[in-house]
Amino acid sequence: MSVFDFTSLSPDLILDGLESTGLTVDSGLLALNSYENRVYQFHDMDKTKYVTKFYRPQRWTEAQIREEHKFSFELDKSELPLVAPLKIDGESLFSYEGYHFAIFPCRGGRIFEVDNLDQLEWMGRFLGRIHAVAAKKDFTERPTFNSEEMLQQAQLIIEKSNFVPASLTLPFFTILEQVITIASQQYQPKSQIRLHGDCHAGNILWTDKGPHFVDLDDCRMGPAVQDIWMMLSGDRQQQLLQLDTILTGYDEFHRFETNQLPLIESLRTMRVVNYMAWLCKRWQDPAFPHNFPWFNTEKYWEQQILMLKEQMSALQQPPLSLLPY
């Protein structure tokens, strides 16, 4: 596979790949919401529902994907509510016509309510349990959260894309450079563990039995607070209340190092800068212009300038603290 996209991934190829594992597909393929990979729901002859994920070529190595699966199995063995891939004849990662893919049991649910304090405390307990398992060993194949990749390299991707309109080039890259400089200086993690890595509401599904986590595709080494800050929303006082609630549950199972709180805004900066670079990098994939029609317009880049100015202000504010500053 010499391309970084899904040009040759046809429905017939997907069905043939699934049936090469021994499954008999007895339905069509229902495309699920995923842009980085291709994810489909289907059912077999027994009407059992499954989800398959075809990994984007050349994004992760086979060893990195297998490490993701191994982490899933560790968490599943510890009876944590995470949807791990199925093993068929002892294998969880399959290949067909150059594509790697995995098959998962289908688990439904609703997105959890980020402003629901009871659910946040529940989430804190589960994150504490996940991190207690994750802290026992390190990833050896997966990358870390680092400013070189997520800030400096992301900046180069945006520059080389030539998507920023000429009239906005100076103000955009001026504020981007300033934000990256401060965030890079502030991001000095003292400890790192294995993380979910993309712990936002869309990757956490809620049922009457509580939450379950999906999609470890972005798991990496990093500071524990990375899996926590994305569940915070609202103004500063609301975030402090939410943070206190999450950590009340979290600390029951794993000690949270409060010296990680000053990393939140630098991690947020990594996410917003990397997101812009991701869209630039993936724009040749036909799915992206279709699903992100607002990207690559003058209005979009004007909005990013304003967003970066707001982020600059956030980086200069005192960090969140559960003690008087």
Secondary structure, DSSP 8 states (H G I E B T S, - for coil): ---SS-TT--HHHHHHHHHTTT--B-S--EE-S-SSSEEEEEEBTT--EEEEEE--TTTS-HHHHHHHHHHHHHHHHTT--B-----BTTB--EEETTEEEEEEE----EE--TT-HHHHHHHHHHHHHHHHHHTTS--SSS-B--HIIIIIIHHHHHHHHT-S-GGGHHHHHHHHHHHHHHHHHH---S--EEE-S--SGGGEEEETTEEEE---TT-EEE-TTHHHHTT--SSHHHHHHHHHHHHHHHTTTS---GGGGGGHHHHHHHHHHHHHHHHHHHTTSTHHHHH-TTTTSHHHHHHHHHHHHHHHHHHHS----SS--
